[in-house]
């Protein structure tokens, strides 16, 4: 099966290989998982984390995808015009997940995996060159560039995570910010508004704020409401909680978090519980309840597998405990 999945891809360009793996005989989920494994080089554990499932379940899914391709006798010829559009949803999702894993690695000693981020941006640029009028592809590329512009400021010299408000903004890559905001401007008059375009708009507000206190949080909270309707996931909901707290007050943020926990069980999902605890701790710290914040930070520490994030959460717990005395 040299010209099928499993070998012979050393000279295949990344974007072409992404299209090849996103074959229409597979479900979108299987396309994404297989491409992350074959193209992105992510481990089964990393892919499982991105999908909110177990390593065993994801391993079985990837294995079955390979078997399905073999049974169908699929040969990896380039996609035709007829099926190329059908593959775009899987392709953009794959590139987004690879970039996210590179931007914030889910486990290990390094918070950032630059290799993965770059591998995601390169084929996304190619995709945008092929489909310059696609607003979601434009939004995806803008999102990657704006998010990636902060990379140099996210981890301090002592390998401690630096939160957005404390980052040295002189380290942000202004070239990437200009390119990202330019892409958003170019797509402004297009009717399609999808999740990538909304996330890019949010990232642009952060990227163009000269200082933390200049951030226009209401302009961030509103797109998150629309984003939650399009992508009702726990990470989106928790990000909206933070935006609402910053825009309209910490007590409204806590009330929203409690409401989301009641209606959607964000705090009961083991795959999002760490983030929920960290968000709650941050809001409690903002209200001055240092003791409760420290407890929530410590519980979040027990659920993280990333060493940089663990050090950050432990430090926040110590600081909150001191303030609460």
N, C-alpha and C positions, 0 to 999 in steps of 0.2 A: 504493500500500500504506500509506495514511495511518493506517488503523486496525490495521495489522499492524506488524511490526518495522521500525523505520526512521524513525518520525516520529509527532507528535501526542501525545507523552507528557508534555508540560509540566505538565499539571494532574493527572496520575495520582499518587495517594499512593504512597510508596516501597514499602510492604509489598504493595499490590495489584500494582504493577509487577513485583515479585519473583515473585509467584505466576503472573503472566501469562507471564513468560519461562520459568518452569520447566514447560513444557508437556510432557505425557506422550508426544508423538510423538518427542521427542528422548531420547537416552540421558542418564543422570544427569550424566555428564561434560560433555556438550554443554550441558545446561541450566545447569550451574554456570558454565561459561566464558562463555556468552552473557549471563547475568545480570550477571556481574562487569563485562562490557564495557558493557552497555546501562544498567545501574542504578548500579553502583559507580563507573563512570567510570575503571576501571583500564585501563592500556595493555595491548596484547598482550604486551609484554615482561614486565610485572608478573604477568599471568595465567600466562604460561609458567613464570615462576619459581615461582609457588605450586604448579604442577603438576609441576615437575621435568622440563620438556621445553623444546624450543627455540622461539624466536619464530616461525619459519617453520611448524613443526608446529601451534602453537596458532592462528596466523592462518588456516591451512587449515581447522582444526576449527571455528572460529567462522564462517567463510564457508560451510562446508557446513551448519552448523546453520541459518543464515538461509535457505539454498537449500531445505533440507528443509521448513521452515515454509511457504515460498512454494509448493512443490510440493503440499503437503498442503492448501493453501488455508486455513491456520489463521487465524482471526480472533480477536483478543485479547478474547474475552468472559471475564468472571470465571470461575474454576473452579467446577465443580459439587461437591456434597457427595461424590459418588462418586470423583472424582479428586483431591480436595484432600489426602487422606491420602497418596496416592502421591507427591505433590510435596514432602512435608515433609522428606524426607532431603536433597533437592537444596537446598531453601530454607535449612535450617540450615547446610549446608556452605557455601553462598554467603555467608551473613552472617558465619560464622566466618572465611572467607578474607578478606573485606573488612576485618573488624576487625583481623586479623593484619597485613595490609599497612599499615594505618594506625598500628598500635602500633609496628611496626618496619619502616619503608620499606626495600625491598630495594636501592634505588639513589638517588643524588642527594645533596644537601647537608643534608637534614633527616632525622634518625632517626625522628621522629614526624610522622605526617600526621593531625592532629586531625580534619580534615574527614571522612576516611574512617572513623575510629573512631566518630564521632558518627552518621554515616550508617548504620553497622551497628547501633548500639545502639537507634536510634529504631525501626526496623521489628522488631527483636527484642523490644522492649517490647510492640509491638502483637501480635506472635505469641504472647507469653506471656499477654497479656490474653485472647486467643481460645482458648488451650489451657493454662489454668492447672494442669491435672492431669498434663501431659506432663513427666515428670521430666527428659528430655534438653533440652527447651526451657528449663525452669527452670534447669538446669545451665549451658546456654549463656549465658543472661542473667547469671547469677551470675559466671561466668568473665569475661565482658566487664567487668562492674562492678569486680570485684576486681583484675583486671589493669590496668584504666584508672585505678584509684585511685592508682597509683604514677607516673602520667604526669609530674607536675610535678617529680619528684625524679630522673628518669632522665637528664636532660641538664644539665650544669653551665653556669654563666654563660659559660664559654669554649667552649661547644659541644662539650664532651668527654663521652662516654658515662660515666655513673656506674653501676658495677655494684651489684647489689642490696644487698650487705653494706655498701657505703659510702654508700648513700643517706641523706639527711636525712629520717627517718621522720615528722618533724613536718609535712612537706610532703604526706604522703599524705592523700588525701581520706577522712576518717573516715565521712562520710555514705555514700559509695559502699561502703565496707567493711561498714558496718552493714547496708545494703540487700542486699549480696551474701551475707553470712553468714546473714542472715535467710531468703533464698531457699533456701540449702542446708539449713537447719534444717527449712523447710517441706516439703522433698522427702525428708527422712531416712527416713520409713517406707514410701516407695514401692519396689517391688521392682526396677524397671528401673534398671540401672546401666550407663550407656554412657560413651563417651569424654568427652563434655562434662561430665557430672556428676563423673567422676573428676578431670578437669583443674581443675574448680572447687574440689573438695575440697583439691587440692594448693595452689591459689592462696590458699585460706582459711588454711592453715597459715602461709604466708609473711606474709599480711596481718595476722594477729593476733599475730605475734611482736613483742614490744616492742623487741627488740634482736637483732642477728644471732646472738649466742651463745645466745639463747633459742629459736631455731628448732628445732622437733622434726623433725630430718632422718629418723629411722626412719619417722615418720608420712608422710613424703613419698616415701621409697624404695618402700614397699609398694604404694601406688596406682600408681606408675609401672610396677611389674611387671605389674599387671593391665591397665594402659593399653597396654603393649607387646603383650599378647596380643590386645587388641581392635583396636589400630591399630599394626601392626608396621612403623613408619616410622623412617627414620634420625633425624629430630629427636627423636622419643620415646625412642629407644634412647640417644641422646647425653645427653638430660636425665636418664635413669635412671643413667647412668654418674656424672654429677655428684652426684646424690642419694646413690648408694651410697658414693662417696668421702667425702662429708660425714658420712654416718651411720656408716660402718664403717671408714673409713681410706682414705687416698689410694692405697695399694698395691693394695687390693681394687678401687678404681676403675680404676686402670691395667690390672689383670688383666682386668676386665670389658670394657674398651675393646678390648684386644687380642683377646679372644674374639669380640666382635661384629664386629671387622674380619675375622677369619678366617672366621666363619660367614656373614656378611652383606655383606662388602665395603664397609662404610661409608666406609672411607678411599679406595676406588677410584672412588667416584661423584663426578664433578666438581661436582655440584650440592650435595653435602653435605661435600665435602672441607674447605672453609674452616672450617665449624663443628667438624669432627672435629679439625682442627689446633689450633683455639683451645682446645677442651676438653683435648686432650693437653698443650698448653703450660701450661694452668692447673694440671693435676695434677703435671706435672714441676716447676713452680715450687713447689708445695706440698711436694714431696719434697726441695727444696733444690738441684735440678739446674738452676741458672739459665742455664747456657750452652745446654743442650738446649731449655729453655723459650723462650729468646730466639729460637733458630732456628725453632722451630715457630710462634711469633707472627709472625715476619717472613714465613714462607711463607703464613700466613693472610692477611696484608696484601695480598699479590699477588693474592688471589682475591676481595677484597671490592670492591663498587662503591659502597658507602655511605661518604661522606666522614667522618661522625661516627664510625662504627665503625672506619674506617681510622686516624683519629687516636688512638683508644683503643688499638688493637692495637699501633701504633708505640710509644706510651708504655709499654705493658706490656713490650714487647720491650726497651726501654731499661732499665727498672727491673730486669727479670730478668737482663739482661747485667751490670749493676752488682753485683747480688747474687751472680752466679756467679763473679766475679773473686776 
